[in-house]
Amino acid sequence: MRKLLITAAGCLVLLGAPSGCFSYDAAIPGIQYQNNLDETVVITIKGYGDSDIRDTLSSGHSGVNPQTECYGTAIVVETENGDPVGRVDQAACPGWMLTINEDGTLTYAEL
């Protein structure tokens, strides 16, 4: 009887692994954003080949621009009306967070 229970437990372990019973939440590689400003912003990554990369982020929301390597030469933040909020003269890199603070300042730091 004991051998039967051990065999049954082993089968459950073997069946559980390929069926997705084990959860793994891998982080999405890319630059992350957090907008704490009270309005929607447009985030532009400048210096990426022939075109810029733009992301829109609503007030109080966060987002990620998926990427596996650094790109661009600067990150520019404006309101939807085109009013400047701030600029970071660094490349957009995975594993970094751009925070648009409530007072309109920017914080760009490695996570």
C-alpha positions, 0 to 999 in steps of 0.5 A: 500500500505504501509503495502505491501511495509513493507511486501515485504521489510521484505521478502527480508531481510529474503530471503537474509540471508540464500541465502548468501547475507551477506558476512563474511570473517573469518580469517583462524586460523593458523600460517601465513608466509610472505617471503620478502627474494629474494628467495624461503624458506622452513619453517619447524615446528620441534617437531611435533610428529614423523615427521616435518611439511614443507611448501615452500614459494616463494619470495614475497609471504605469506601463512598460515599453518591452525591449531587451537592450538600451536604445535612443539618446533621450526620453522626453515627457510632454502633456497631451497638449504638447507642454513640456514636462521634462527630459532625461538625456539617457538611453531607455534601458530595460530594468529602469523606471521612469517616474513622472512625479506629482510636481512634474519632475522626472526620476529615472533610476535602475530597478 
